[in-house]
């Protein structure tokens, strides 16, 4: 059977318009494609389109790990009736098709790139191979963390049925591809298109991005060996995670730097035209698309006032996803600079300080009367603000909106997307990941140094003097990741890496009764959707979820 690929000619991340000058075919067969570097570049841009649009569409784990107030929908997500449903949340959550688009497109490039070898230099051939290896590694990394054991396909042309691979084999295949990408990719700033123009998007693979992937997959592999009691060397995995994290921190694989403070970080998050020196790998906002969307922004559901024009100061409290002021105060130290940067007008809405106005006591001379008047006024201000906020904060990590207006109702504007390149891996994350791995192998002094490196830029006291430090170094690092990476979608995986106690304690109610046997049987992973079994008789349902099928 002839293999067919759908080539979507998009302007995504393009540094030139010449990609549009291709043969007028919508469906291009592999037989007459991959003839030139232009064909390779079109395929690479298609791969980037799939990464951009598909990898974070099933973010139920991320949502389960988010720090926000419990609601019935969030608590329901991990119930069997949801995970195994044939419609609604169940089918959306457990369908891995979108992820395999990324794998398929990566395989298509690798399977067919030999056809261009006569017309494309070996250097550029190796570059496209490295990008495809990175894409395949990213695709399987998301698959492995979501579904656990998954099929690993041989190529883009085989129509055979595949069974699931043992979990460590899946992770090892990611490491192999990520290492190939790491060896073959240039550093960010030296990645160029076929015409020699520098590619500015950090969504493309780079040596630094591959390095971050390797740091994370090794940390994940070591943690899963420990958590699920798999037959492997977790210490060796943590050592490798530390090694790759150190390359990033030391500047060996690109010029990445911590921002000066939380405010600069949020400003960079909110300006798609500026290079964020802390950001290593991103989902890039496609401003050339007909419909500008940010499906990848995990924290989108928390963004309301003042970014979304349809959410007012007083209506934020009625959003289904929200964070309570009491939660924020419990999370952060009082002088932590992230408070005033991550949350809009925090000083006003926190009620920590109520500024006394002179006119409140103008003309008064009696000290007792002045004191009583101020007390009454302060209470009134507190009550008024609390009535407006409902006791919730206004997340402000991403601040710029892309608005759309219905021409039939021009007086109403709607938030179409958040104007941001979503930094999925950034240097603060890498520092804290290395700290976590140091602590796991007994390198407490080195772990504390990395932890304090982040705290020093957020006006937080060094370990062990901050809130929560009395629980020990392991918790302090986890807690700092909660604070630093709030709303960025990493907390579920942070919890899982820290073991069963954390899974039972820091995730929604469905996780709080999981046993070690449940986790070994796949209780922290998605179920496989029913329709996958119709097409593949070698598949076996995740053991944990299979108990709920009858």
Secondary structure, 3 states (H helix, E strand, C coil): CCCEEECCCCCCCCCCCHHHCCCCCCEEEHHHCCCCHHHHHHHHHHHHHHHHHHCCCCCHHHHHHCCCCCCHHHHHCCCHHHHCCCCCHHHHHHCCHHHHHHHHHHHHHHHHHHHHCCCCCHHHHHHHHHHHHHHHHHHHHHHHHHHCCCCCCCCCCCCCCCCCCCHHHHHHHHHHHHHHHHHHCCCCCCCECCCCCECCCCCCCCHHHHHHHHHHHHHHHHHHHHHHCCCCCHHHHHHHHHHHHHHHHCCCCCCCCCCCCHHHHHHHHCCCCCCCCCEEEEECCCCCCCCCCCCCCHHHHHCCCCCCCCCCCCCHHHCCCCCEHHHHHHHCCCCCCHHHHHECCHHHHHCCCCCCCHHHHCCCCCHHHHHHHHHHHHHHHHHHHHHHHCCECCECCCCCEEEEEECCEEEEEEEEEECCCEEEEEHHHHHHHHHHHHHHCCCHHHHHHHHHHHHHCCCCCCCCCCCCHHHCHHHHHHHHHHHHCCCCCCHHHHHHHCCHHHHHHHCCHHHCCCCHHHHHCCCCCCCCCHHHHHHCCCCCCCHHHHCCCC
